[in-house]
């Protein structure tokens, strides 16, 4: 049996100030429902944290209109490091995040008014969707895309994570990885030319091989309705060899640190990942506790070393003030949670004005 993939649960973002970043992403992208917040020691990520535990503070926040969330992650035992050189599109690893919106024109104005930097005008993406590129206040790149896949109709017009742009060194090898392990089996756009929309992005004036893949079947699992559909854009630079985005840095340093998928069936995921040559490099071995949430997590690497996280959620708070916590281990792993139950997460909404 294959594992059930519910969708992109979150993108991990390394920052210098977790609370400032929460305020920024709450205002910019509507990620204003914290599922957990915890200050603790990361004891299990030793292959990626210099071989020793590191202290950190993390917040997982969602936008209840739909899409994946943000795991905002700050080192507290060391100063997080930025890349030595300015990143270029095609550099190996998680390069850019795709955010969905229901109104591209409103999103364009909203970004300007909320400390975002516009990098391109509104145009059609290579897959035909209205889009534009932007940069947040920390220098992280985003593509804003207008889509029709929504869990809730309001309030607002911004949504959560819709996908990522990933730099790769071998297009065929990476395409096979995201197809066989993560179910991105449908190609919806393929381009081998320069793109005027990318001219303001470092490396975007070069010839790039770009492929967008999505999943032909709807995602399954408790949170699949909320997380929705997603797409992955693979980019291979045609010119000089590209460097790994996290070369000589730790997981948790500044930038996009991992891409996390919500799943059910961790042992099945272990088997299929091993079968295709990508065994778990980190495994929490049963249940971990993240303050008010709990589950089982693991990591694998894509062909170029980008970190892919799997989380099998065991417990989450629905209404914290009432002590209502949902135990998912007693539910059908394939069945979606009722909409009313997930919408109740709105009672945990926490807006913070950015400075």
N, C-alpha and C positions, 0 to 999 in steps of 0.2 A: 504494500500500500504506500502511496506517495503522501507526503505531508500536505496539509492544507495551508496555503499561503493567503493571509488575509489582506495583504497589501503592504505598502511602505508605511511602517509605523512612525518613523522619525528619521531625521538627519541629525547626526551629532555635530555640534559646532563648538570648537574650542575658543574661549574668550578670556579677556583679562578681568572682567567684572561681571559676574553672573547676574546680579540684580539689575545693573544698568542694561545688560543685553536683553533680559526678560522684558523690561519696559520698552525697549526698542522694537523687539519682534511682536510684542503685544499690540503696539500702536501701528506698526508698519504692515503686519500680516494678520492681525486678529488672533494671534496665538495667545489667548488670554485665559485659558483654563488649565491650571497646573495640575497634572495627575499625581506627581510626587515632587517633593523637594527634600534633598538630603545632603548633609555634610558628613563625609565618611572617608575611609581609606580604600582605595582601589587595590585590592590584594591579588586579584586573579589575572590582571593584564600584564604580568611581568615580561612576556616576550616583547611588549611594545612600550614599556615604561622604564627602560634602563635596567631591568632585572631586579627591581626592588619596588615594594608598595609605595604608592604616592597618595597624598591627601588631596581631596577634591571636594567641590560643592557643585551639585547638579540640580537642574530643574527640567522636567519634561512637561511641555506645554502644547496644547492642541487648539485648533480652530474648529468649533463645532459645526461650521457650515460644511466641512468635509475636507479630506486630504490628510496627508501625514503631518506629524508634529515636529517639534524642535527639542532635542535634548541639548540644553545649554550647559556647558561644562567648563568649569574653571579650576585650574590647579591652585591649591592653597599651600602646598609644601615647596613649590618652586615657581619661578617666573616662566610663564609659557612663552615659547619661542616662535617667532615668525619665520617664514622661508627666507633663506639667505638672498635669493634673487626674486625679482618680480615674476609671478607665474604667467605662463603663456598657454593659450588654449592648445591642447594636445599634450601638455605635460601629463605624466602618468598618474592617474588616480582621480579622486572626486574633485572636479574643477568648478562646477556651477550647479546650482539648484533651480529646478523649475517650480514655480508657484502658480496656482490656478486662480483665475478671477472670472466672475460672471459679467464684468463690464470692463473691457480693456481701456476705454476712454476715461472712465472714473478712476481706474487703477493708476493711470499715467499721472493724473493730477494729484492723487492721493500720495504717491511716492514722493513727488516734489515737496509736498506739504509735511512730510514725516521723515525728514533727514535722509532721504534716498537720493542718489545721483543717477540721473537718466543717462544712458549710454547709447541709445538708438531711438529713432522715431518708431511709431506704431507701423507695422508692416505685416506681411504674411510670412510665417515660418516655413521651413522647407517641407513641413507636413501640411501646410495650408491653413494653419490656425493664426488668428490675429495675435501678435506678440510684440514685446520690446524687451531690451536688456537694461539692467540697472545694477548699481553697486550700493551696498549698505554702508553705514557709517564706519564699519571696521574694514572695508575693502573687499568683502566677500561678494561674489558675482551671483546674480539671479536672472532668470528669464521668466517674465510674467506672461502667461498664456491664457487666452479666453477659451473656456471649455463649458460644456453643458452637463457635466457629471457632478451632481451635488447631493449631499445627504440632507441638508436643510436649506430652506430658501432665504433665511435671514437670521439676524440682521446683518447688513453690510453687503459688500461685493467682493471682498478678498477671501481667499481660501488658503488651504495648507499646501504641503509639499505634493507636487504632481509628478516629480521625477528628478533625474540628475543628468548632468553631462559628465562623461567619464573619458579621460584620456587613455588610449590603449596603444600598444606597440604592434599588435597583430590582430587585425579586424576579425578574421575568421575564427581565431582561437577564442577571442572575447565573446563574439556572437554565440558561439557554441556554449560557453560557460553560462551566459545569462538565459539562454534558451533551456538547457537541460536541467539546471539546478533551480532557477528562479521562474521558469515558465514564460519568459518573454519570447514567444514563438512566432510572432507576426511582425514582418517588416513593413513599415508604413512610409518611410522616406529614406532615400539613398541619394547622396550628392557627393560629387568629387571636384567641385569648383570653388573658387573664392566667393564669399558672400559679403556684399556691401554692408549688411547689417552688423557684421563683426569687425568693421574697420577700426572702431575705437577700442577694441579689446586686444591686448598684446598677443601677437601671433595670428590675429584674425585676418590679416591681409595676405596670408600665405594660402597656397592650395591645400585644402584639407579633405580627407575622406571622412564623410559623416554618415552615420546610419542610425535611424530611430527605430526602436523595437518596442512592441507592446504585447499584451497577452490577449489571445483570441477568446479565451473563456473567462467569465466573470470570476473574481476572486471569491474564495470561500473562507468561512470562519466567523467567530463572534463579532469582530470589529470590521469586517469587510465592507459593510454598508457605509460606515463612517469614513473609512480610509479611501474607498473608491478605486477607480482604475488609475494606472500610471504608465509612464513611458521612460525608457532609458535611451539617451543619445550617446553613441560611441563615436569618438573622434580620434583619428590617426593623422598626425602631421606628416606631410610628404617630404619635408626638408630634413634638416639636421636632427640627430637623435635627441629625443626629449628626456628630461630627468624626472625621477619620481618626486611627487609633490611633498611627500613626507620623508624624503631621504635625510638621514642624520638628525631626525627630530623624533619626539615621542608622540604616541597617541595621546590626545588631549591638548597638544600644542595648538596654536592659532590656526583657524580654518576648519574645513570640513573633515571630521575625524573618522566617521563611519557612516554607512548606509544601513539602516535597520529595518528588517522585515518582521511583521507580526505573523507567527505561525502557530499551528497546532500539529503536534507529532514530532517532537524533537528527536526521538530515536530514529524515525523514518528519515528525517532530514540528515542525521548523522550518516546513515547508510548510503543515501543517494549522493551526498557530498564526497564521501570516501570513494564511492564507485567511480566518480568522474575525476578523481585525482586531487580533490581539495578537502582534505580531512580537517576536522575542527582543530584550531590552534589554541583556543581558549574555550573552556567549558565549566559552567558554574556547578555542574553535577547535581542535578535535582533543583531545589528551590533556593533562590536568593531573596533577600529582603531589601527593598529600596524605600525605607521609611514607611509610607502608607500603601505601597504596592509590593507585589511579590511575583516571582516567576522563575523561569529557567532560561538562561541566556548562553549563547555560544557565538564564536567567531570563525569565519573562514577568510581566506584571501582570494581575490580574483586573480586572473593570470598575471597581472602587473603589480600585485601586492596591495591593492585597495581593500580596506577592511569592510566586510559584509557581516552584520550582526543579525542573529536570529533571536527573537524573544517569544517564548511560550508563556503567556500571562496566566498566572494562577489566581491572583487577587488584585482588585483595584477598588478605590473608594468611589462610590457613586454620589452620595451626599455626606460629606465628612462631618458636618455639624450634627447630623442625626446618627452618626455611627453606622451608616449603611455601606457595607463593603460586599462586593460581589465575588463569590467563589466560583471560578470558571472550571475547576476540576470536576465539578458535579454536573456539567452541562454537555450537550452534544457538541463536539469540537467542530463539526461541519456547519452547524446552524448559526445564522446571524442572530445577534441580540436584538430584542425589540427596540424599535425606534424611540419609544417613550422613555425607555430605560437609559439609553445613551444621551438623550436630550436632557435628562435630569442632571447630567454633569454641569449644566449651566449654573447650577446653584453654587458651584465652586469657582465661578468666574472671578478673576482678580485683575482689574485694570490698574495700571500704574502709569502716571504721567512721566514721560521721558524728560530728561534734563536738557 
